[in-house]
Amino acid sequence: MKTLVIGLMGMAMLAQVSCSAAGAKETDENIRFYVGSGNGNQEYSIFLCELDPVNLAFSVLDSFAGATGSSYLALSPDGLTLFATSNESIPEDKRHNSVTSFRVNPEDHSLVPVGKQSSQGSGVCHVQASPKGDYLFAANYNSGHAAALPVDAEGKLSAATSVIQGEGSGPVASRQESPHAHQVMMDPAGKFLLVPDLGTDKVMNYAFDSESGQLTPNPDQPYLEMPPGSGPRHLAFHPSGDFVYVLSEMGATVTACRFDKNSGVLTAINSASIVGDDFTGNRQSAAVRVHPNGKYIYASNRDDVSNLAVFKKEGNGGITPIQLVHEIPYWPRDFNITPDGKFLVVAGARSNEIELFQVDGTTGMLSKTGAKASLPGPTCILFIE
């Protein structure tokens, strides 16, 4: 497969992307994944990468243009369409950012742009496809808007059918002067859209009508209120769908919640620190993921300390901290766990690298492998299943 040229800096980076370490457990085949770059000057901002789990080596296979500033990526349920955020606008709506869809070649996972649509807000930062693949949801951080956009059978996006915004502000004037939607996450059944809003200290809770494409406040719980100044940023569903884990950026905590599949109501169980209870520096927590086996939860923090935290899921869905991992790539905007649950890849947005950690199958704890790869401004890791 041909590797696209991304300029002199990019060529230097691609020349050093493979780095091996001993001690990996053997699996049947290599694992492919996409990396989105939030570097707004990077024309080829989506990278197709591969992990060799036997030799613990990364390779960059290709790179793709079409969505400058691809800070977050999502795949359709059938894996044939990839969606990306973009800091560009479309001619019909120059006030707002856009989202782009790509058709995925199932043979080599190369990408062909299908088209763009307005995200209906500014600072688009997250996208997710509906369980049926017929809608894409987008979160706009700067303006605070969440939007629902129809997707046709070929992956083409249509104009948004619903645009909605939370209300209120928070006590941290410099960051919570207005709503700041930071993620859009639909429940596995496709009935409710949860939107962590950093600006209002709320997890907004919307009912979704797939026939009309409309989002409306959930009448049983319009929002889950989080502690003042905590700044909810991201959340992750447990594989069972019965629990949700909410990461608060400024509070640097993960809050375990029960999720009622029928009503969509969230109920907090307990919270735990991502940086340790004795940490006194600046906190900017970034991402949260649940292990495929549902037994462990992982979260990352940036700013004065870049670290990963590992939590064990208790029987009631609550969490207990079990590990803090330091000496990771700087500014870990995102990380993800391989579908087989054996490895975790961290994206260091400001150290321009990704790094591989091994996951202990018994304890869930992480250990370094020594494998790294250089990439410009990596901000999203998306595995291909």
N, C-alpha and C positions, 0 to 999 in steps of 0.2 A: 504494500500500500504506500502511496506517495505521501510524504510529509510536506505540508505547505510551508513556504518560507514566510517568516513573520518579522523580517528586518534583521539587522545585524545583531541586536541584543537578543532577539528571539532565536537566531541561529546558534548563538553561544549557549543559550539555555538548553536548546534541544540537543546540543552535543554532549551534555553532561547529565541527561535525565536518568540513566540507568545506574543504580548503585545497589550492590547485593550485600547480604549478610547471611550467616549460617544459622541453622536451627529451626527452619520452618517445617511444619507438618505438611505432608504431601496431600494434594487434592488432584482431581482428575484433569482439570483444565484451567487455563488462565482466566482472570476475572477482568472484564472491561468496565470502564466507567468514564463519564464525562466530567470535566472540570470547567466551571464558569469563572471567568475573570471579571472582577469589578473595575479593572483599570480602564477608564473611559477613553484612553488614547490607544487602546489595543484593538485594531481592526479585526483580527482573527481572535475572537474572545472566547470561543468554546473549543476545548481540547478533548480529543478522544485518547484515553490512556488505557494502559493494560498493566495488571499486576500478575507477576509470575509467583505463585504462592510456594513453589518448591525452592527456587533460588532466591526468593525475597528480592525481586527486582522490579522497578517500574520502567515502562516504556511509554513515550508519547508517539502515537501512531499517526495522528492527523490533527488539523485545526481548521476552524470554520469561521467565516465572516457572516454578517447578516444581522447581528444584534449587539452593537457596541455597548459595553458596560453590562455584560451578562452576569450580574451579581447573583442571580438565582435561576435555577433550571428545574423543570419538572417533566416527567414522561406521562403520556397517556396510558391508561390501563393495559392496552394491547401492545405498548412499546413501539408503536409505529409513528408517533408524533412526539417531538420534543418542543417544549415551550420555554421561552427565555424572556427575562426582563431586559429592557433596553433603555438607555438614557436618551435615545433619539425620540423625535416626535414624528407624527404622520402629517402630510400636507393639510389634511382636513381639520387637524386639531393641534396647532403648534404650541398651545399653552401647556400641554401635558406630555408625559412620557408615553412609551408604547410597550406592547408585548408582541413577541414574534413567535410564529410557529414554523417548525421545520419537519419535513418528511424524513423518516429514518429508513435507510436501506437495511433490511434485516440481515443481509449477507455480510456486510462489512461495517455497519453502524455509521456510515457516512451520512451527512446531513445536507438537505437541499431546502432553502427557504421557501415557505409557502406564502407567507404574507404577514403584514403587521396590522395591529389595531391600537387605538388609543387606550391607555390604561385608565382613562377618565380621572386622572389625578397626577400630582407631581411627586417625584421621589419614589417611583415604583420599586419595591424591594422584595416581593415574594409572589410566587404563583403556585397554584395547585389545580390539577384536573379533577373533575368529579369522578366518582366511582364508575359511572357509565361512559365517561370520556366525552360526553356531549356538551360540557361546559368547562370553561377555564375561569378560575377566580384569581383576582389580583389585588394586592395590598399596596397602597400608596402612602409612604411614611410622611412626607412633607405636608400633604394636604389632608391626610387622615381618611381618605376614601377607600372603600372596598368595592369591587365591581365584579359582575358576573357577565361573561362573554360566551355566546354560543360557539360550538365547534362542529363543523360538518364531518362527514365520513372521510374526507381527504385531509383533515387537519386544518382546514381554513377557518380563520376566526371571523366572526361577524361583530358588529358594533354591540356594545354592552346593552343588556336588557334591564339591568338594575345597577344603580350606584347608590351607596349608602354610607353614612358617616356617623361616628359616635358623637357624643356631646360631653362637654366638660373640660376640666384641666386638672393639674396636680400641683402639689406644693413646691416642686422644684422649678422655679420660674424659668431657668435657662433652658429647660428641656420639656417642660410640661405646660406650656402656655396654651396649648390647643390639642385636639386629637391627633395621634400619630399611629395609624394602623401599621403593624409591623409584620403580620403574617395572616394568611388565610388558610384555615385547616378544616376540612369537612369530615364529619364522622363517617365511619365505614359504610353505613347504610345510605348515605347521601341525603339525609333529612335536615341536618343542621350545619351551619357554617360558624366556626368559632374564630374570632378575630382579636388576638391580644393587642391592646391599645396602650402603648407606652405613655402617651400623653395624659390619659385620663385614669390610669391605674385600674382599668377594667378589662376583663375578657368579654368582648361583645358576643352575644349569642343570637344568631339569626336563623329563623326557619326559612327553608328554601323550597320553592315550588318549581319543580323541573318542567312543568307544562308551560308556565308563563315566564320562567326565568327570573322570578321576583324574589328578592330578599326582604324579609320583614322581621322586626324584633320578635324573639321568641316570647309568646304571652306567658309562659310558665317561668321564664327567667330571662329578661332582656339582657342581663349582664351578670357576671360574677365580679364582685368588688374585691380588689386586692389591697394589701396594706398601702397607706399613703406614701408616695415617693418610691415605691418599689419598681415601677416601670415594667409591666409585663411585656415580653418581647416575642417569645416563641413557645409552642407547646407541642407535645407528641402524644399520640394515642397508644395505649397498650394494645398488643395484638388481639386480645379478647374483646376490645371495645368498651370494657367496663370501667376503665380508669384513664385519666388524662394527667400529664405531668407538665406543669406550667413553669417556664423559666422567666424570672424577673431580672431584667438587665441591671438596673441600678441597685436593687436589693441583693443581687448575686445569690439568689436562692432558687431552688426547685420546690414547687408545691404540688403534692400529690392530691388528686381529686377523684371522687367517684363520678361516673357519668351514667345517667339514666338514659338508656337507649330509646325509650318511648317518649319521654318528655324533653330530653336534651338538657336536663338540669345538672349543673355541676355542684358538687359539695366538697369543700376542702377537707382533707384528712390530716396532713401535717406538712411541715416545710423543713428543709435542711440547707445548709450553706454550701455554695459551690467553691468558696475560697478558704473555708475554715473559720471557725467562730472567733479566732484571735486576730484575723486579718484587719488592718486599719487603713489600707491604701484605697486608691480609686478603683471602682468596680464597674466593669462593662461586660457583663456576661452575654454570651452570643447564641449558642445553639444547644439543643437538647435532643437526645435520641434514646429510643428504647431498644434493647437487644432483641433480635428476632425470637429468642426463646422466652421473652417476657420477664426474665428473672432479674435483669439489671437495667439501670438507667444511667446515662452518661450526659455530662454537661461541660461546657467550656467557658472560660473567662478571659478577658483581654485587659488592656490598660497597664496598671502598675505591675500586674503579674499575669503571665499567660500560663494557664494550667487546665488540666482536665480533672473532673471529679467523677467518681464512680459511686453509685448507690445501689443497695440491694432492695428489691421489692419485697415487702412483708406480706403476710397472708391477707391482711385487710386492704392491701393496695398502697399502704404507706411506704415510706422510704427510710433507709438507714445508711449514712455515709460509711464507705469501707475503704476508699483510697483517694489520695490527691496525687496527681502526676505533674511534676514541673519539668523544665527543660524540654519544652515542646516548641514547634514553630511559632514565631512571634505573631500576635494578633490572630488567634484561631477563630476566624469568622464562622467557619463551618467545619464539620467532620462528619464521617458516616461510617457505618459498620457494614462489612461485606455480607451478602445475602446468606452465606453459610455460617455467619457469626464468629468466624475465626480471627478476623483482622479488623482494625480500625484505621482509617486514613484521616489525618488532620491537615487542614488547609491553613497555612500561615499567610494571611493577606499582605502583611507588611514585611515579612522576611522572604517573600517570593519563593515559597517552597511547599511541598507536601511531604509528610512523613508517615511511615507505616509502624503501627503498634500491633503486637499480638495479644489476643484476648484469651485468657485462661478459661478453658471450657468448664472447669469445676467451680471457680471462684468469681469469674467475671472480671478479674483484675487485669491491668494492662502492663505490658513490658515492651521495652524498646527492641526493635529489630536491627536498627542501623540503616535501614533503607530510606532514602530520600530522593526527591526529584525537584529540579528547579523549574518554576513556572511563574509567569508574570501575574501578580495580584490575585491568587486563587481565592475565591470566596464561596464556592459551592462544590460539593462532591456528590455525584449522582450515579449510583451503580445501575448497570444494565442487567436485568434479571431475565 
